[in-house]
């Protein structure tokens, strides 16, 4: 199995560098929008594109990723909402197990069904402990997953869940308040979780301000994912990238 991109994420973490992933929902972009996002992303020197969504209705995943890949060399990572979201054109797949929920389908069931296709895809597979945190209102992910999110103030539950995920072999931990969350994950929770694990920590959901992205990184996030706010105002890419990349590198 390939580990190229994972090593890149790990190396950036070891060097204390913070990374920025722009999330693209293939349902919400056409060719012109992708072209604009790629141009802004290159200019802002973002680190990754994440592509996917909790509910992808169109059949646009392959085409969306292909278009990104022909226009730039920014790595593309699939962030799948279901086992059917696989594209061989991407660089890697977040192989998500919803460890915050108790829905066996999303812990292991869908993986069993899709395993042969995932393996055959040739994608780099990144085992990821996916944790949904309550963001103040139901989000697509909380509804579709049919699982209760971790309450926003239950830092210990988040900590123990992330630790268990890491000890079970997850290479990344992704804490998500859900796309368009009213309230993003608190810095206290991020800090407690980051201190409890060695795996790179991805944080997303409801981040709309560069200042919040900065504070999340200071609290211990290694990768910040932003979708919704950029859909509304793509020019935010530049400010977000500047904020995330300005976090001082620890020596
Ligand atoms: C959602 O973490 C991502 O799964 C990003 O959330 O769309 O709210 O930025 P937003």
Boltz pocket constraint, residues with backbone or C-beta under 6 A from the ligand:
constraints:
  - pocket:
      binder: B
      contacts: [[A, 23], [A, 175], [A, 176], [A, 177], [A, 178], [A, 179], [A, 180], [A, 181], [A, 203], [A, 204], [A, 205], [A, 206], [A, 207], [A, 225], [A, 226], [A, 227], [A, 228], [A, 229]]
      max_distance: 6.0
